[in-house]
Amino acid sequence: MRSTLKRVLVAATLLVSAQVTLAADPVKFGLCYDLTKIYVAAVPQLAQAVKDYADLLNARGGLEGHPIEVTVQDHGNEPQRGIDCYERLKREGTMVFDFFSTPVSRAVLPRIMQDGNILVQPLVGRGDAVDGEVFKQVFPLAPTYWGQAANIISYFKKQGGGSLKGKKVAFLYLDTPFGREPTPVFEALKRLESFEYQAFPFPVPGNDQSAAFTQIRRFQPDWLILWSFSPLNPITFREMQRNGIPIDRMVTVNWINEVDINNFGAAAAKGLKRSTVVVGGAEHPLVKDILREVYDKGKGNGDRKLVADSYYNTGLAVYSSVFEGVRIAIKTQGWPLTPEKIRQGMYGIKNFDAKGFMAPITVTPKDHGGGGKTRIDMWDGSKWVAQTDWFADYTGLVNTLVKANSADFAKANK
């Protein structure tokens, strides 16, 4: 009798607990993304990953008992539509926003800072936004393009036995604000390390890169850096092939995925290198958990085949950090949440790497980027293989650029 009564009480307790969890106020996240235009090859996978991870955590009780509510809307990479999306979701009680577009993030930034809300800005937007003393509401939670650029040059230097003197480095980029973003770093490092440097833009929409490659062929670089994204990457690789430039001489920014590789040819891409902030593939326990606990139960938010795509993993890594920061905020600052409580929660992120899934980050009031670590991966013909550990180099130089630019912003926005 006592045993039966005990089982009934336990079951009732679990039922009440589940009802309380379901009844708790949600934590709202607004993802105003480009789902239809220039970033359509990457952003849907990012959004899919965020929603899948939210579903996984919600099935496990949410963030300290509060369900995660993710709203995804399209801004088409248009600043005004991004502003409209922000204002609409703000009225609905959202305090954490992500626009995943450099022009849209820059357009919305002043409003978010004025309102005191939180802008998550991973791998896009202002490079100086890692300066938490100026951009108090902005959390890149990932290396800036400046940090990636510096780390790529550091990799070249190590490959050259510790010197780049006399070497030739070519910078090939889509002629947009995104493409031009790392230019100050390359210009500074060419003077510091005494290498020969030339930049080669190609025009939007990016389908014709032949003129740039005519110039690159004449330059005869030792290394070639690519600042572009899907689906333009295979065009670049074919131009390299046509111009007799070995693909193992190239390192790309993080915006490359397995679709790009397969569109060019997995075997032909062998030796290609990328800068990355996340591990590739589906072998990590976090990806396996999503496949087992979300997709195997028929609850996925997109094509199962895209799970573990490089862009999917990027979204998963970034929001592992975002959700962790908000969880810490609820635990340490209490409910109801405010943007200030969330900001303080972000400072609880210490050496966080989602159990080896991403570069470890530590967020401080001075550094909202987390430390700027990346690594270099190489495509071996079938998968990405790490060529380095996680590292951040030339941090003093990058921080000097960050401080100079953030000071200009602060002065202009007094």
N, C-alpha and C positions, 0 to 999 in steps of 0.2 A: 504493500500500500504506500509506504513512504517513498519507495523507489519510483512508483508511478506518479505520485504527487510531485516529486522532485523533477521528473522529466517534463511534466506539464508546466511547472513554474519556469524552467529553463526555456522551454519553447515560447512561453508568453513573453518572457524578458527579451528574447531575440526578436519577436514580432514587434514589440513596442520600440525596441532599438532601431529596427529597420524603418518603422513608421516615422520616428523622430528624424532619422537621416533624410528620408524622402521629403519630410515637411520643412526641413531647414532651408533658410534662404540661400539661393545660389550665388556663386561667384561668377560674375559676367565678364567675358573677354570678347572684345570686338575686333574681328579680323577683316579689315577693309582691304581687299586684295584685287589685283589685276587678274581676272579670271577669263578675259576674252580677247586681250590684245597682245602687247609686246612680251609679257611674261607668262603667256599661257602654257608654254612648254614646261614650266617649272612649278608655278604657284599652286595649281590644283593638287599636286602631290604633297606640297607643304601643308595645305589646308586639310587634306585627308589624314595626314599624320597627326596633326593637332587634335582633330575630332576623334580619331581612333584612340589616342592616348587619354583623352578626356573620358571616353567611354570605359576604358580599362580602369582608370582611377575611380570613376563613379561606381563601377561594379564592386570596387573594394572599399567603398565608403566615402569617396570624394576627398576633399581637402579638409581634414579635421572635422569630418561629418557634414561638410557643406558641398552640395553637388556643383560640378563645373558646368557652366552654360557657355558654349561657344557659338557666336553668331558670325557667319561668313557672308560678306556682301561684295559685290563687284564695283570697283571704281574705274576700270578700264585704263589705268595709268594716267588718269586725268585729275590734276590737282583739285579742281572745283568739286568734282564728284567725290573725291576723298574727303574734302571739308564737309560736304553734305552728309556723307556716311558718318563722320565723326559726330556731327551735331545731332543726328537722328539717334544714334546709339547712346550718346551722352544723356539724352532726355529719358532713355529707358533704364538708366541707372548703371551703365557700364563705366568703369574707371580705368581699365587696362586696354590699350589699343595697339594695333600693329597694322602697318600699311604696306610693308614689303615692296616699297618703290622709293627710289631716291627723290624724284621730283615731288611725289605726293607727301612723303615724310617731311621734306623741307617746307612744303606749303602749310601743313597742319601744325608743325612744331610751335609756332608762336601762340596759337590758340590753346594748345595743350599746356604750355608753360603758364599762360595767363590763368587758365582754369584750375591748374594744380593737379591734373590727372596724370596718368602714367603712360609713357610711350615706350613700347618695346621696339627696338630698332636693330634687329640682327642683320649684319652683312649688307646694310643699305644706309642711305641717308648721310648725314654729316659725319665726316671722319673725326671731328673734334668733339663729338657728342659723348665720348668716353670720359670727358672731363666733368666729373660729378659736382665739382664746386661751381660750375657755371650752368650746366644742364642738369639741374637737380631732379627733374621728372623723367629724364630720358635714360633708358637702360639698353644699350646695344647687346650686352651679355654675350659678346663674341668679338673676335678680332676685327678691327676696322680694315678697310682696304689698304690703308697706309701700313698697318701691321703686317698684313699678308705680303705686300710688296717688299717690305724690309726683310722678311723671312725668306722670300724667294732669292733675293740677292745674297743673303747669308748662305743659303744652300749652294749657290754657284761658287761662292768663295771657298767653301769647304771642299767642293768637288775639284777645285783648282789647287788644292794643297795649301790653302790659307792665303791666297793672293788672287786678285782679279786684275792686277796691273797689266795693261796692254790687251786685255780681252775685249771682245766686242759683244755688247748686249743690245738686242733689238726689242722694242716694245711695240707690239701690234695691238691696236684697240679700236673698238667701235666708237665713232666720233660722237659721243654723248657725254653728259656730265658723269655718268657712271664710268665710262671708259677713260675719261681724263682724270678721274679721282686720284690715282696713285702717282701722277706725274711729279708732284713736289718731292716725293720720297726718292724716286729714281734720279732726279736732278741733283739732289743733295748727296746721294750715295755715289754717284759717278765722280764727284769731286773728292769725296772722302777716300774712295777705293781706287781711284785712277784708272777706271775702265772707260772704254769708248762706248758711247751710248747714242742711239738714234731712235726717235719715235715715228711710227708709221700708222696714221689713222686710216680707217676705211669708212665710207659714208653710210649713213642709214639709208635703206633698211639692212644693209650688210651682205646682200647677195653677191655683190661684185667687189672682190678683194684683189683683183688682178693687178691693178696699178700699184697697190702697196707692195705686192710680192715682187714686182719688177724692181722696185727700189731695194727691197730686202735682199734679193739675189745679188745685187751689186755690192751691198754692204758686207755680205758674207759673215754673218754673226756667228759667234761661238755658242750663244744661247739666245733663245727666242721666248719672250713672255707674251701670253695671249690674255687679253682682257675683253672677253665677249661672253656669250651664253648660248644656250640651246634656242633654236635649232641651227644657229650659224656656225657652230663649232665644226661640223663635218665639212662645210665649205672650206674652212681654213685648212683642215687636214688634207683635203684634195689638192689645194693650191700648193701646200708644202711638197706633196708627192710630185706634182707636176713640175715644180721648180727644183727638184732634187735636194730638198732640205730634209735631213734625217729627223724623223719624228721624235727620237729620243733626245733631241736638243731643245725640246719645248717643255715649258711648265705653264699650266693654265691657272687662272684664278679659280675659285671653288665651283663656279657655275658650269659644271660639266657632269653628265650622267651617262648611264649605261645605254640609253636610247641613242645618244650621240655616237657612242663607241660602235654600236651595232649598225648604225646608218652608214658609218664609214667602213667598218669591217673590223671585227674583234682581233683578228690576226694581224691585220695591217697596222692597228693602233698599238701594237706591242712596243713598250718602251716609253710611251707618252707619260708625262708626269703632271700631277695636279697639286695645288695647295688645298688643304682640307682642314676642317675643324671637327670631323666626325668619321667614325670607322665605316667601312663599306660592308655590304652583304647582309645576310639574314641570320648569321650565326650567333649574334649577341643575344643574351637572355631576354632583354627588353623586347626585341623584335619577335622572338619566339613566343613570349607571353601574349603579345597582341594577336599573333596568328592563332594561338590556341584559345585564348579567352574572348576574343572579339570575332575573328573571321570564321573560326570553326563553329561558332554559334550563330552564324549568319547575320552578324550585326556590323560588318565593316562599312566604312563610309566611302568606299571607292573600289577600284579594281584590285583584287588580291595580288595580281601580278606586279603592281607598282609598289607593294610593300617591300622595303629594303632597297628600292631605288635610291640613288645618292641624294636626290632632292627630298624624298620621303624621310630618309634618315636625318637630313639636316633639320627639317621641321620638328622631328621627334626629339632631337638633341636640344634644340633651342627651347622648346616648351617643357622639356624635363627641368630646365633651369627656371623658367618662368613659373611653372606650377609649384616648384620647390620653394621659391621665394615667397609666393603667396601663402603657401602652407605654413611657412615659418612665421609669417605675419599674423595669421590667425592664432597660431599657438602661443606666440610671445606677446602680441599686442591686443589680442582679444577681438571679439565680435561686438558690434558691427564694424566692418572694415571701412577705412577711409584711404584715400590716396597716400596720405602721410604714413599711415600704418603699413601699407604695402611697400613704400619706399624703405622704411626701416627694416621690414622683413627681408628685402633684397640684400641688405648688409649682413644677413645671417648665412648667406651662401659662401661657404669656405671650402676651397679645394674640391669642389663638386664636379664629378665627371660621369654621373649616371652609371656608376659601376663599370667604368672603362669604355663607355660608349662614345665619349667626346673628349676634347681637350679640357683639362681641369681648369675651372675658373674660381676666382675669389673676388667678390664684389666689395668695394670699400666706398666710403663717401667721396674719395678722390678719384677712384677708378671704377667707372660703371661698365667697363668692357670685360673685366674679369682677368686681365693679365696678358692678353694678346697672343696666346700660344696657338700654333698651327703645326702641321707636319706635312711632309711631302710623300705622296703615294705614287706608285708606278703601276700602269696597266701591264699585266704579265701575259696577256692574250686571252685571259678568261676572268680575271678578277683584279681588284686593286690590292697592291701589296705595299705596306709601309716601308719607306726608305730611310726615315728618321724617327726619332722620338718626338714627342711634343716639345716645342721650343719657341722662344721669343727672343729675337736679337735686335740690335740697334735700338733698344727701348729708349735710351736717352735722346737719340735723334728724333724718334717718332714723338716722344712726349714734348720735345721742344716745338715741333710743328703743331701739335695739338694745342699747347698753351698759347702759342702765337695766334692761332685762328680763333680759339674760344675767347681770347681777350678782345679780339676785334668784334666778335659777336656781342659780348657783354657791353662793350663801349657803345655799339650801335643801338642797343636795346635797353638803355638805361631808362 
